[in-house]
Amino acid sequence: YTLFAEGCRGHLGKQVEAKFGLRENSDPQTYALGIKELWEVDPEQHEKGLVWHTFGWPMASDTYGGGFIYHLGENLVSIGQVVGLGYKNPHLSPFEEMQRLKTHPQIAPLFKGGKRLAYGARALAAGGLQSLPKLSFPGGALIGDDAGMLVASRIKGSHAAIKSGMLAAEAAAAALAAGRANDALSEYPQAFRESWLHEELHTARNFKPWMAKGLWTGTLMFGIDQVLLRGKAPWTLHNSADHLKLKPAAECKPIAYPKPDGVLTFDRLSSVFLSNTNHEEDQPCHLQLKDPGVPISTNLALYDAPEQRYCPAGVYEILRDDDGSNPRLQINAQNCVHCKTCDIKDPTQNINWVVPQGGEGPIYTQM
């Protein structure tokens, strides 16, 4: 058996789902983008073990998102922002929202005199139970976030990945012992349905659909769902695909983001440098366009090229001649930090992320 455990939006997992029709009876998966920085702070600002969680600000109330601050050892602090990729305004930049989070008057003092050490980004599968595909197929299974096991309301997925891996391994061992190698591994989905993991995902299943309705409505209704109904509501809300939710740029208000100061807030390129990402520049581009004309004829024309903003690594640029004519898309694939956001949020699903030829990418330390 082959167990696919590539994490969120797995390159092979996508193909397996399509080949075996694993999503035929599932809601579309929904996602969020997590952007994170690691800082060394002044010892007077450090309180080992302290955890802060935020929600909402600096984003508008119709956009799902929240932040986290974790005080680690050795005067280290990690700060991050999670932005739901179901947002509607194509002018929104998750990277810039992350930078703005640090300017909050209760957060900014923490980093005074500190030094930023590392930067990274990764998409999260947040759809929950109703967005899980069929888990097994002849000769293999999906586990962890390749299936979408993250418990979005708790921002926790490691325990789910471990448990799903255990269930799949036990099912594979049982099938092999019974002489049924390479069957559909049906014991795994059944064991999942009978596990505490299924119960936990079932309890939280309405979190993302409620939060998609806005910060205030979502918080109120999910609070009722969890506190009054204890996750046992007689209804299950449904998810819709993130890439279908962007509105035309002309219908949305532009967002004026402040320029980075290079002390507390930074630009993309200096951030990518801290990710230690590296790709051989003469290899085939691992960010493939199904139709090279779409970025200009559709994305730029209707959505003001949102790939320039949703990418946290400055991979996508619209270039023009000196007189402003002849717009064209440039893909700086060497900057890619493998977050998979472009593969998810592109409004026409024209971008296909594949594994780089040499297996390179970001090298995260202490992240």
C-alpha positions in Angstrom: 0.0 0.0 0.0 1.0 3.6 -0.6 -0.2 6.1 2.1 -0.1 9.7 0.8 0.9 12.1 3.5 2.1 15.2 1.6 0.3 17.8 3.7 -2.2 20.4 2.5 -3.0 20.4 -1.2 -0.8 17.5 -2.0 0.5 17.4 -5.5 0.0 13.6 -5.8 -3.1 13.7 -3.6 -4.8 16.0 -6.1 -4.2 13.5 -8.9 -5.3 10.5 -6.8 -8.5 12.3 -6.0 -9.2 13.0 -9.6 -8.2 9.5 -10.9 -10.4 7.6 -8.4 -13.2 10.2 -8.1 -12.6 10.5 -4.4 -14.4 13.9 -4.1 -17.7 12.9 -5.8 -19.7 12.9 -2.6 -17.7 15.6 -0.7 -17.9 19.4 -0.3 -15.1 21.3 -1.9 -12.1 21.7 0.4 -11.6 25.2 1.8 -8.3 26.6 2.9 -6.5 29.3 4.8 -3.0 30.7 4.4 -0.7 30.9 7.4 2.2 33.3 7.4 4.7 33.1 10.2 7.8 34.9 11.5 10.3 33.9 14.2 11.8 36.7 16.3 14.5 37.0 18.9 13.1 39.6 21.4 14.4 41.6 24.3 14.5 39.3 27.4 12.4 41.9 29.2 9.6 41.3 26.7 9.8 37.5 26.8 7.5 35.3 29.0 8.3 31.7 28.2 5.1 29.7 27.5 2.8 32.7 27.0 0.3 32.2 24.2 -1.9 34.9 22.5 -4.6 34.2 20.0 -6.3 37.0 18.0 -9.1 37.1 15.6 -10.4 39.7 13.1 -8.2 42.8 13.1 -6.5 44.1 11.0 -8.9 42.5 8.4 -12.4 43.6 7.6 -15.2 41.7 9.5 -16.2 39.9 6.3 -12.8 38.2 6.1 -12.0 35.1 8.1 -8.7 35.2 9.9 -6.8 35.4 13.1 -3.3 35.6 14.6 -1.1 33.8 17.1 1.9 34.7 19.2 3.9 31.9 21.0 6.7 32.7 23.4 9.2 29.9 23.0 12.6 29.3 24.7 15.8 31.3 24.4 13.9 34.6 24.0 12.2 33.4 20.9 8.7 34.5 19.8 6.8 33.2 16.8 4.0 35.4 15.4 1.7 34.5 12.6 -1.5 35.3 10.8 -4.0 32.9 9.3 -6.2 34.3 6.5 -9.1 32.3 5.1 -8.7 32.0 1.3 -12.4 32.4 0.8 -12.0 36.2 0.9 -13.9 38.2 -1.7 -11.8 41.4 -2.3 -9.0 40.7 -4.8 -7.1 43.8 -3.5 -6.5 41.9 -0.2 -2.9 40.8 0.5 -2.5 38.2 3.3 1.2 39.1 3.5 0.4 42.8 4.2 -2.3 41.9 6.7 0.4 39.9 8.6 2.7 42.9 8.6 -0.2 45.1 9.9 -0.9 42.7 12.7 2.5 43.5 14.3 1.6 47.2 14.4 -1.2 46.8 16.9 -0.4 48.9 20.1 -0.6 45.8 22.3 1.7 43.7 20.0 4.3 46.2 18.6 6.1 46.7 22.0 6.9 43.0 22.1 9.3 43.4 19.1 11.0 46.6 20.1 14.7 46.0 19.9 14.2 42.5 18.6 15.5 40.8 15.5 13.5 38.8 12.9 15.2 35.4 12.3 13.0 33.4 10.0 9.9 33.7 7.7 7.6 31.1 6.1 4.1 30.4 4.8 1.9 27.4 4.2 -1.7 26.8 3.2 -4.0 24.9 5.7 -6.9 22.6 4.8 -9.8 24.0 6.9 -13.0 22.5 5.4 -13.5 19.9 8.1 -15.5 16.7 8.0 -17.8 17.5 5.1 -14.9 18.3 2.9 -13.0 15.1 3.4 -12.7 13.0 0.3 -13.1 9.2 0.2 -10.1 8.1 2.2 -9.0 4.9 0.5 -8.7 3.5 -3.0 -7.2 0.3 -4.5 -3.6 0.1 -3.3 -3.5 3.2 -1.1 -5.1 5.8 1.1 -4.9 9.5 2.0 -3.9 10.5 5.6 -3.3 13.7 7.5 -3.7 17.0 5.7 -3.5 15.2 2.3 -7.0 14.3 3.2 -7.8 17.5 5.1 -7.8 16.3 8.7 -7.0 19.7 10.3 -9.4 20.8 13.1 -9.8 24.4 12.0 -11.6 25.7 15.1 -8.6 24.7 17.2 -5.9 25.4 14.6 -4.6 21.9 15.3 -3.7 19.1 12.9 -0.6 17.2 14.1 -2.6 14.9 16.4 -5.1 14.2 13.5 -2.3 13.4 11.1 -0.7 11.0 13.6 -4.0 9.3 14.4 -5.0 8.9 10.7 -1.6 7.4 10.0 -2.0 4.9 12.8 -5.5 3.9 11.6 -4.3 3.5 8.0 -1.2 1.5 9.1 -3.3 -0.8 11.2 -5.8 -1.3 8.4 -3.0 -2.1 5.9 -1.4 -4.6 8.3 -4.8 -6.3 8.8 -5.4 -6.5 5.0 -2.0 -7.9 4.3 -2.3 -10.5 7.1 -5.6 -11.6 5.5 -4.0 -11.9 2.1 -5.9 -9.0 0.6 -3.0 -6.9 -0.6 -3.8 -3.9 -2.8 -7.6 -3.9 -2.2 -9.4 -0.7 -1.4 -8.3 -0.8 2.3 -11.9 -0.4 3.4 -11.0 -1.1 7.1 -9.3 2.4 7.2 -12.4 4.5 6.5 -14.5 2.3 8.8 -11.9 2.6 11.6 -11.8 6.4 11.1 -15.6 6.6 11.5 -15.4 4.8 14.8 -12.5 6.9 16.2 -12.3 9.9 18.5 -10.8 11.8 15.5 -14.1 11.5 13.5 -16.0 12.6 16.6 -13.7 15.6 17.0 -14.1 16.6 13.4 -17.9 16.1 13.6 -18.1 18.4 16.6 -16.3 21.2 14.8 -17.8 20.6 11.3 -19.8 23.8 11.2 -16.9 26.1 12.2 -15.6 27.2 8.7 -19.1 27.4 7.1 -20.3 29.7 9.9 -17.1 31.9 9.8 -17.6 32.3 6.1 -20.6 34.3 6.9 -18.5 37.0 8.6 -16.7 37.6 11.9 -19.7 38.6 14.0 -22.3 36.3 12.6 -19.8 33.4 12.5 -18.6 33.9 16.1 -22.2 34.2 17.4 -23.5 31.1 15.6 -20.5 28.9 16.2 -20.7 29.9 19.8 -24.3 28.7 19.9 -23.2 25.5 18.0 -20.5 24.7 20.5 -21.7 26.1 23.9 -25.5 25.4 23.7 -25.6 22.5 21.3 -22.1 21.0 22.1 -21.4 20.4 18.5 -24.4 18.1 18.1 -26.6 20.5 16.0 -29.1 18.5 13.8 -27.7 20.3 10.7 -24.4 20.3 8.8 -23.6 23.4 6.8 -21.7 23.1 3.5 -18.5 24.6 2.0 -17.9 26.2 -1.4 -14.7 26.5 -3.3 -12.4 29.4 -2.4 -11.4 30.2 -5.9 -15.0 31.0 -6.9 -15.5 33.7 -4.3 -13.4 36.6 -5.7 -15.4 39.5 -6.9 -14.3 41.7 -9.8 -11.8 44.3 -8.7 -14.0 47.1 -9.9 -16.7 46.1 -7.4 -14.3 46.1 -4.4 -12.6 48.8 -2.4 -8.8 49.0 -2.8 -6.8 48.5 0.4 -4.0 51.0 1.1 -1.2 49.2 2.9 1.5 51.2 4.6 5.1 50.9 3.3 7.3 48.7 5.4 9.7 50.4 7.8 12.3 47.7 7.8 12.3 47.4 11.6 8.9 46.0 12.5 7.3 45.5 9.1 9.0 44.2 5.9 8.7 43.6 2.2 8.3 40.3 0.5 11.8 39.9 -0.9 13.6 40.5 2.4 11.1 38.0 4.0 11.7 35.3 1.3 15.5 35.7 2.0 14.8 34.5 5.6 13.0 31.4 4.3 16.3 30.1 2.8 14.4 29.0 -0.2 16.4 28.0 -3.3 15.7 26.6 -6.7 18.0 25.9 -9.6 17.2 28.7 -12.0 17.7 26.7 -15.2 15.2 24.0 -14.3 11.6 23.9 -15.8 9.2 26.2 -14.0 7.3 24.2 -11.3 4.4 26.7 -11.5 2.6 25.7 -14.6 0.0 27.6 -16.5 -2.6 25.6 -18.3 -3.4 28.6 -20.6 -0.7 31.3 -20.7 -3.2 33.8 -21.9 -5.5 33.7 -18.9 -3.3 35.8 -16.5 -3.8 38.8 -18.7 -7.1 38.2 -20.4 -9.0 37.2 -17.2 -7.0 37.7 -14.0 -5.6 41.1 -14.8 -8.7 42.3 -16.7 -11.3 41.2 -14.1 -9.4 40.9 -10.8 -6.4 43.2 -11.2 -4.0 40.2 -11.1 -4.7 38.9 -7.6 -1.7 36.5 -7.8 0.5 39.6 -7.2 -1.1 39.9 -3.7 -2.1 36.5 -2.5 1.3 35.0 -3.1 3.4 35.7 0.1 6.7 35.3 -1.7 6.6 37.8 -4.7 6.5 35.0 -7.2 4.0 36.6 -9.6 4.6 40.1 -11.2 2.8 42.0 -13.9 5.4 43.7 -16.1 4.8 46.4 -18.6 6.7 48.4 -21.2 8.0 51.9 -20.2 4.8 53.5 -21.5 2.6 51.1 -19.5 1.5 49.0 -22.4 2.0 45.3 -23.2 1.2 43.8 -19.7 2.6 40.3 -19.2 3.0 37.9 -16.3 6.5 37.1 -14.9 6.8 34.1 -12.7 9.8 34.3 -10.3 9.7 30.6 -9.4 12.9 30.7 -7.5 11.1 32.7 -4.8 8.5 30.1 -4.2 8.1 28.9 -0.6 5.7 26.1 -1.5 2.7 27.4 0.3 0.3 26.2 -2.5 -1.8 29.4 -2.3 -1.7 30.0 -6.1 -2.8 26.5 -6.8 -5.8 27.1 -4.5 -6.9 30.7 -5.0 -6.3 31.3 -8.7 -9.9 32.2 -9.9 -9.8 30.1 -13.1 -7.7 27.3 -11.6 -5.1 28.0 -14.3 -2.0 27.5 -12.1 -0.8 24.0 -11.3 1.9 23.7 -8.6 4.1 20.7 -9.3 7.2 19.4 -7.5 10.4 21.2 -8.5 12.7 19.1 -10.6 15.5 19.1 -8.1 13.3 18.8 -5.0 14.5 22.2 -3.7 12.4 24.8 -1.7 12.5 26.6 1.6 14.7 25.4 4.4 13.1 26.3 7.6 15.1 26.5 10.9 13.4 26.7 14.3 10.0 27.3 12.5 
